[in-house]
Amino acid sequence: MTATRVDLLVIGSGPAGAAFARRTLDTVPDATVLIVEAGPWLTAAPGHNIRNLPPSQRIELQARVSGPQPQGFRPFGARPLHARPGTVLLTPDDGSGDGQNGMPAAAYSANVGGMGAHWTCAVPPPGGSERIPFIPADELDAALETAAGLLRATTTGFMATPAARAVRLRLARRYDHLLPSGRKTGPMPLACTPSGTAGTRGDSGGLPRWTGTDTILGPALHTPAHSRLAIRANAKARRLLVDGDRVTGAEILDTQTSETFTVTADAVAVAADALHTPQLLWASGIRPPALGRYLNDQPQVVVGARVDLPTHHAATATDPRDTLTGVSWVPFTDGVHPFHGQVMQLDASPIAIHTADKPDPRPLVGLGWFLPKDIQPTDRVWFNDNDLDPHGLPKPHIDYQLTDHDQDLIRRAIKELQELAADLGEPTRTPDLLPAGSSLHYQGTVRMGSADDGTSVCDGHGRVWGYRNLFVGGNGVIPTATACNPTLTAVALVVRSVQAIAELLTTGTHS
């Protein structure tokens, strides 16, 4: 196949990759962009979030890109592990070990749209120590605002129901007097478009339209800019082509034909995910000391609770909307609430919860507390040049363990969830610590830093140290210990990266 030339080559088609493409098309006149994705197309619109599809169609599409699935009901996290629908475990699990060391639940998605095959679309903003200290606050806030627009972040994705109001009232009574202004409990910011207004069910039965890659790309798919954008599926980047301090393009494998072809580009953005972005850099001989290190997962503690509604609400507890009351939020706040709390109606939760067999009209909520983890360089994804995957790249391996401080924080989260579940109603079981990797929120493996001192892979604009035109994006760039869902932050950092890419493409210089 003949070589292809574009202004920007984007490797990875998830939210970060889509944001690289969209912002470049919006800010650089006449720029051409190619997105390559290792996995297949699932939907006609590129990366349409499959949660918008009917259940039967969703299950069929997820089966195409999922690892082995269990027979019958098994709660997520039961050993041996199985991959969440729409994902593949990095390493098959044999059920041994403690569920934490080595991150046995580490998984990834490979399809056009990336995590759109499983994403629950929570996009809360980071707060306090979750924010990146060397990015000026006003610049980070502006990038977060732009990212929220790209993702269509909203707190009105679901109409308020009696169950939702009852849950939020109890959360407010328990937490709001502790939390600072601007970080109170309330509806979770979600990446979606509400389907209807109060008193209507909308054209999708009351469900919002969930954001996917197609949403982020937006006008690029429906205007003349479309001619400047191409997306290629089943195209695995095997190595970047390096010439001194520049990356001139990439060697791409067509996974259907086994042919290889070359794409040349003025700038390259790698947004494969926090496991495969460092893999590609390693395979390309780009190996800064921090590559793959500082791997950050978020320990996750979950429990279910049947919600006791006030007597005058009891008659509405069986309203079908009560299974779709959305997601409530208890924000992470330093020194006050060291957890990011999600309170989700069962149908909005990715975590399967045991429920009683007896009929029970009370709404069921899933409580999920995400914890910031101690960041340490020994938590890492690493590679061996003699141990290759089927595409000829070094296989990712993971070293990961909890610290004593992590264990203390987990015990605190379990105690808090026991009390909160009892306060809301009736717990369905004792809180569980899920196996490491269950969050799918892996960060830090290509982390940004304020200086090229060996503890980071890229600068504050996502540019890999020592390279003029190579950028990395996605959750792996985030350098801080976070508890909140990382997508909004990751897309905001892409917004900043494209500022540097636009300068590079328009003037040939860089900041």
N, C-alpha and C positions, 0 to 999 in steps of 0.2 A: 504494500500500500504506500502511496506517495505521502510525503511529509505534509503536515498541516501547519500553517503559521497564523498566530493570533497575537493580539496585544497582551491579553491576560489569559493564562491557563490556570484554571481552578481544579484542584484534585479533591473530590468529595462533593456530594450534592445535598447534604443536609442543610439545616438552617444557616450555619456559618458559611458554607460554600455558596448557598443562594444569596446571602447578604454580600459576599465579595462581588458576585456578578452584578447584582442589582445596583449597588452603590457605584460601581465602576461605570456601568452603562449610564447612570444618571448624572455623573459628574465629569466624565471624560467624553467630549463630543467625538463621535465616529469610532470610538474604541470597539474592538471586537473581542469577544469572550467565548472561550470553550470550557464547559464543565465536563470532566470525565468522572465516571462512577463505576466502581468495580462490580456492582450488582446489577440486576435487571430492572427494566421498567415494570411497575405494578399497575399504574393507572394511566389513562390517556393524557390527562394533564400531568405535567412532570411533578412528581412528589406530592400529589394530592394526599392529604392526611386520610388514611384508610378508616379512621374512626367515623368519618362522615358517611361511610358506605353501609348498606344493610348487613346485618350480622353474618349471613351465609356467605356473602361475597367477601367480607372482611376476613373471615376464617380461611376461605380458599386462598386468598392472596397471601396472608401471613404464612400459610403452610409452605408456600414456595420459597420463603426466605428464613424459615425457622429451623432450629436444631430439633432433635428428636423430642417429641411431646409425650407426656404420660397418658395412660389410659384411665379414664374416669377422673373424678375430682381428687386433686391433691393440693393442699395449700402451698402457695409459693414459698420456697425455702426448705421444704421437706427434702431429706437426703435419701438416695443420691439426687443431686440437683438436676432440674431440667431447665432449659432456657425459657424465658418469657416469650410468648408468641411474638413473632417479628424479629427475634434475635437468635444468635448462635453463641453457645458457650465458647470461650476462647480455648479451654481445655476440658474434655469430658471429665465428669466428676464420678468417683467411685464410692462416694459416701464416707470415706475415711477422713480423719483430721477433725479439727474443732470448728470448721466452718468459717474461720477467720484467717488464719495464716495462709499466705499464698493467694488470697482473694479468689476462692473457688467459684464464685458466681460471676466472675468477670465475663462480660458478653459484649457483642457488637451487632450492628445492623449493616447489611450491604444490599442496597437497592436505591433506585432513584428516589430521593427524598430522605434517605438516611433514617433517622429516628421517627419519621412520619409513619413508619410501620408499627409503632407502639406508643408514641408520645402522648402523655396526658396533658401537656400544654400549660403547666404551671410556670409563670414567668415573674416571680416576685423580684423586686430590686434588692441589691445587697445593702447591708447596713453596717456601720461601725467598722470593726476589724475585717469584715468581709470585703470592704472596698480596697482598692489598690492605692497604697499611700503615696507613691511617687507620681501618680497622675493627678494634676491639679483638679480640685473638687469641681470647679465649674466646667472643665473639659469633660470629666467623666459624666457629670450630670447631663450635659448636652448630648453626649454619645448614647447614654441610657434612654433619653427621650426619643432620639432618632430610632434606636433599636425597638422601643416600644411601638412606634408607628409601623415599622416594618413587620413586626409580629402581630400587630393589631391587638395589643394588650388591653384588657378591659377588666373591670370588676363587676360588670353587669352581664356576664355571659349567661347567668341563670336568673330566672325570676325568683323573688323571695317567696318561700312557702312557710307554713306554720312550723315545720320541722327546722328549717334553716334559721328562722327567727329565734326559735327556742334555743338552738345550739349556740348561736352567736350571742344571745343575751347571757348565757351562762359563761361563755368564754370571756366576755367583757367584764363580768363581775369578778371573775377569777384573776384576770391578768391586767386589765387596762390601767388600774391604779399603779402598777409597777412599770409600765412601758412608757417611753418618752413620746412627746408629740410627734406625729407623723409615722409612728410605728405601733399603732394600736391594732387590736384584733379586728377582723372584718372579712369581707369576701376576698378570696385569693385572686390576685391578678392572673388572668388566663389569656392565652393566645387564641383568640376566637372572635367570631362575629355573632352577636346575639341573633336568634332566629325570629323573635317576635317581641311584642310589647306586652305590658300587663293586660291580662284578660284574654290573651290569644295564645295559641300553641305554636304558631309559626308554621312554616312549610316543611319542617323536619321533626314534627312532633314535640316541639319544645326544646330540642337540643340545639346548641349553637353550632355554627360551622367552624370546625377546628382548623387552625392555621397549619399550612404545610409549605413545602418549597414553592409550590405554585402561587401561594398567597404572597410570599416574600418577593418572588420575581415579578409579580404583578404586571405592570404595563409592558415589561420586556417581552411578555408572551402575546400581547394583543396590539402592539403598535409597530410602526416601522423599525423600532429598535430591535424587534424580534430577528430581523435579518442580521443583526450584529451579535446574536447569541445562538450558540449551539450547545446541545447536551448529548453526550454519547454514553450509553449504558454498556455494561459488560466490557468495560475498558479499565484494566488494572494498571496503574502506574507502577512500573518495576524499578525505575531509577531515574533520578534527575541528572541532566546533562550539565556538567560544570566546566566553566572556562575561567580560571582565576577566581575573581571575586564576584562573578556573575553566574547565574543559572540560565542556560540558553534554551531550555525546554525539558522534555521528558521522553523516555522510552515507554511506550504503552503496549500492553498485551491485550489483544482481543480474545477474551476468554471463551468465545464460542468457536472461533476458527483457529486459535493458537498462533495466529500471525501477530507480528509486532510492527508497530509503526512509530514514527517520531513526530512530536509536536514541538515546534519552536515558538518562543514567546519572549516578549520584552519584559514581562514580569510573571512570576509563578507564585500562586497561593496554595498551600497544602492545608486542607481542612478535612482530613480523612477520618479522624477521631483521635482520642488521647492514647490509643494503643497502636494505631496504624500510621499516624503521622510520624512518630519517632522511628517506626519501622522503615518507612521510605527514606527518611534522612540517613539512617544508619546504612541501608543498602546502597545509598548513593555516595558513601564515604564522607558524609557531613556528620561529624561526631564530636560536637562540643562536650565538655566534661559533664554538663548537667543533663544531657540528652537522656530521656527516659526516667530520670530520677525525680524525687519529690512527688511521686505518685500519690494522689490524694483521693481517697474514696470518702463517702460520708456514711459512717455507721448509722443504721436505720432500725428503730424500735417501733413495733406496730402492735395494735390491739383493736378489737372491735367492741362496740357498745350499742345496745338497744337504748334508744332515747326515750325517756319518760316525758311526755308532753303534758302541759297543764290541762286540767280537766276540760276546760272550755274549748280546747283544741283536739280533744281525743277523737271526735267524730271525723276529723279530716286526716287522721294519721294514715288511713289506707288510700288516700289520694295518690294515684300513680305518680304524680309529680314529686312525691316525697322520696322517690328513689332517684330523683334528678335535681336535688336541691343545691348541687354545685359543691364548691370547695371553700372552706373557711380557713383563715390564716392566723397563726400565732407567731409573730415575727421574732427572729433571732435578735437579741439585744445584749451587747456585752455587759457582763456583771449583773444582769437581771434575769435574762432568759437565754441561757446558752444553747438553745435548740431552735430549729426551724420547725414549726408545727403545722401539719396539714390535717384538716378534719374533713373527710370526704364521704359523701354518700357512696354506698357500695358500688353502684353502677359507674361511678366516676373514679373508682380506685383501681390501680393496677395490681393490688395485693389481694389474693383470695383469702377470705376469712371464714373460719368454722362458724356455723350458725346452728341453733337448736332445731330439732326436727319438728317440734310442736308449732302450730300456727301462732304467729305473734304479729299483731298489727303495728307494732312500734317501728319507726324508722331505724335502720341500721346504719351506723357511721363507722368508717375506718379511721383510726387515729394513727398518723405516721409522724414520728419525730426524727428528723435528720440532725446529726451531730457534727460539729466541726472536729476534724481529726488533727492530732499532732502531726505536723509536716516534718518528715525526716528524709535525708538523701538515700537512706537504705531501703525505703519503700520505692520500688522501681519496676519498670518494664525493661527487660534486657534481651540481648540477641546474641546468637552464636552463628558465625558465618558458615559453619559446617552442618547446621541443623536448619534445613530449608522447608518452607511450606510448598504446596503444590504449584504455586506460581513462581517459585524460584527465589523468594525473598526469605531472609532469616526469620524463623518463627519467633513470635513474642513469648517470653516467659516472665513470670511475675514473682517478685519478692515483696512481701507485705505482712506486717504484724501490728497488733494493737499495743500501745504503750500503757503503763500503769495509769497515767492520767486519762487516757481513752477509756479504760475499764471503769474508772471512777465516774466519769461522765455518763457512761452507759447505765450504771447502777442508779444514778440520779434520774435519768430519763425513764427507766422502768418504774421507779417509785412515783414519779410525777404522773405517768400515764395510768397507773393503777388508781390513783386518787381522782384523776380527771374522768376516767371511764365510769367510776362509781358516782361521781357528781352528775354526770350526764344521764345516767340510768343504770343499766345492768351490763357489766363487762361480759363478753362472750368467752373469754379465757384470760390467762395471765399474759402480760405483754411479752413479745418475742423480739430478740435481737436477730435480725435476718443475716444470712451468710454474707460475708464481705463481697462486695461487687454488686449486690442486689439493687443499689441505688441507680446504677447506670450513669452516675454523675462524675466520672473519673476526670481528674484535673491534674495539672502541674507538670506533665511529662515533657512539655515544650514551653515551660513557663517563661514569662517575661520578667525583665529586671531593669533596674535603673543604671546598671553598669555591667560591662563585660568582664566579670570577675570570677567566672567559673561556676556561679550558682544559678545561671539562667541561660536560656537558649536564644532568646530574642529580646529586642529593645521594647520600649513602651508603645511602639507602633506595630509590633508583631514582626519586625524585620529580623531575620536570623543574623546573629552577630557575625561579622566578617563577609557578608554577602550584600551586594547593592540592591538586588531585585528579588530576593527570596523571602516570602512571608509565610507565617504559620497562623492558623486560626482555629477556633473551636474551644471547647472546655479545657483542653490541655494547656492553653496559654495562661489560664488563671493562676496566679502565684500565691494567693492567700488561702488560709484555712476557712472554708465557707461551710455554712449549713443550708443555705437556701438553694433552690434549684438554679443551676448555673446558666441556663440558656440566654436569659436577657443580658447577663454580663458578657457572655461569649460573643453575642451579636454586637453589643456595644463596642467591644474591642476590635471587631472587624470594621466597624464604622471608622474607628481611628486609623486602622491599617490602610483603608482605602484613601484616606487623606494623603498618606505617603505614596501610595500607588499612583494616585492621580497626578501628584507632582512629578513623579518619575516618568510617567507616560507622556505628560504634556511638555515637560522641560528637559527631561533627561537627567535631572538632579534629584537629590534627596536631602531631607532635613537631618 
